[in-house]
Amino acid sequence: MRLSEEGWRVLHDCEDDIRAREDRLTELIGPDLGDSLAEVLDRAASVLAGGYFGDRAAEAAAVEARRRRPAKGPGLSL
């Protein structure tokens, strides 16, 4: 799989948003990342998802929202 020209354009357009999320994640997680990759990923997912882990209704709503998205993103080609 590789990005098409449109895919590269979309990626470029999203770069500032991605960097802002990375900065927010770094700030919220802080220097104590945990003892394992799983712990770090769980903390990162919780921060980025708005902390809905453990809240079944909020998690179900987030899952449903993801299901409504197209299966194949714009700008991807096989």
Beta strands, then each sheet from edge to edge (+ up, - down):
strand 1: 2-3
strand 2: 76-77
sheet 1: 1+ 2-
end
